[in-house]
Amino acid sequence: MSDRDVTQLRIGNHAVGIMGLEEAMDEMAATHVHASDKEITETLLALLSKRNYIPPGARESYGQAFLRAFKKHLGQALDDGFSDLLVIRVLGQGCTQCDQLEQNVMEVLSELDLPADLEHVRDIQEIGKYGVMGTPALLINGKVMCVGRVPPKLRIREWLANKMKEK
């Protein structure tokens, strides 16, 4: 099994490791670009359930997560009901500074009582996809806010407040 075989995916409020996701999306990219969301979802569920346990009661949540990942893989815009959430990515393999940045962001989100999709991306190949040349890095709604340092909480608070005003 290669490093590409397991991808962490957010399903509901949980991060779940999915085996073969990248491979399935690569396989479907040429044939399902113009397919309906339902067809894409059902195909991904069928492909991925061969290597992953998908609880029957969570099948719809898994399908939605697979569809979001596929659209992201194709570079398509996501309009899936999550647009009200801030999408925050902390990039870094897990050094002290990276972990501190993640902790600071969580504290500020808690203080402001803001809902957000926060993920600490630790895989070097995934980090490379964001095009940043240093870590830790902080992205809010896809925009690089800082690279190579841990900004003060006050600055993080300002960035988050400004991003919420933009919505």
Protein Blocks (a to p, Z undefined) as FASTA:
>chain_A
ZZklpccddehjbccddehklmmmmmmmmmmmmgcfklmmmmmmmmmmmmpccdfklmmm
mmmmmmmmmmmmnopacdehpmmpccdddedehiaklmmmmmmmmmmmmmnopacddddd
fbfklmmmnopabdcdddeehiafbghiacdfklmmmmmmmmmmmZZ
